[in-house]
């Protein structure tokens, strides 16, 4: 069987190899089409290996003779008969959402039977990673009765409930953002005329708010611990700064510079430990805010909206994380300025020492020059003395040999010549030596 030639596209123009992939990314994870009543259970699981998550989804689909995800897929939605599974792989976690159509079997008890009960328990226990978000969702039909505040208190087990009309009044949403005795959160949706696609978008946004909220809050305990470390570092820097103003010696300033270097190393360790989590919290917080805006909430009587609920409880935690990140950046700048100041002081002190050393060397050179001149003068006298003695011996020898002349007068006349000759000889030798050194 011969392979058919690929269909030409773009009028014969060369296509970028990633064009179709990036063009299809906006449609890679479509919203589900949902109709009430229904129940859903959503799990967000932190895991480092997305391939293992996909393998578990693949194993479940193959066990039920359904279409498995593609080898490079990061999203898969499939109807498995008793329930529908939606799986998504994100940067550091995977989400599993299970949908079961129909209302709970017990009227008036929305969370009596959850969608998770339709999922095989042995497969569920093999999911890799650690659960960070787990929530049950119940969407009631349009003909379901309204829930007054006292009834909502009984359903959620607390009067501290957030609720609002969303999707331009097409639905009502209630939640308490709490973990109940089974370890799951609860979201109740009343359908007031939601189209299927809008229902899917609404459920997805509510689940993302819960997931991203908890992922963002992962940074909060780390931020509080890092805050203690930063306080200690700031106190250490303040003490060093006070000592800088009183420092008067190069040794003290070098010791202070070493202490600042140690503080900088400790700060780098703290920053390396927390930077990823704090950056992730900032990104997740932005997603939560965006999803809440998309709900287009309208207030219900006697209830606070989801946005108001999170402003009072979630936003302060995020502000703490932001403050810690800002403190780390500010402290890094302060340490850098203090180190630069000390380095400048040390450099100035070293320059002063070098200046004094050069002045001392100049004085020593002057003394050596004077000493050398003195030694040269003495050398001329010594050489003249010995030269005159040699000439005296020679002239006495000539006089003894019969040459008639005044020996003392001849020796006296030779002394100036010997002195000048010794002086000129030493001067010539000195110039010769200095010229040879300059040449090298």
Buried (B, 14 or more C-beta within 10 A) or exposed (E): EEEEEEEEEEEEEEEEEEEEEEEEEEEEEEBBEBBBBBBBBBBBBBBEEBEBBBBBBBEBBEEBEEEBBEEEBBBBBBEBEEBBBBBBBBEBBBBBBBBBBEBBEEEEEBBEBBBBEBBBEEBBEEBBBEBBBBBBBBBBEEEBEEBEBEEBBEBBEEEEBBBBBBBEEBBBBBBBBEEBEEEBBBBBBBBBEBEEEBBBBBBBBBBBBBBBBBBBBBBBEBBEBBBEBBEEBBEBBEEBBEBBEEBEEBEBBBBBBEBBEEBBEBBEEBBEBBEEBBEBBBEBBEBBBEBBEBBEBEEBEEBBBBBBBBEEBBBEBBEBBBEBBEBBEEBBEBBEEBBEBBEEBBEEBEEEEEEEEEEEEEEEEEEEEEEEEEEBEEBBEEBBBEBBEEBBEBBBEEBEEEEEEEBEEBBEEBBEEBBEBBBEBBEEEEEEEEEEEEEE
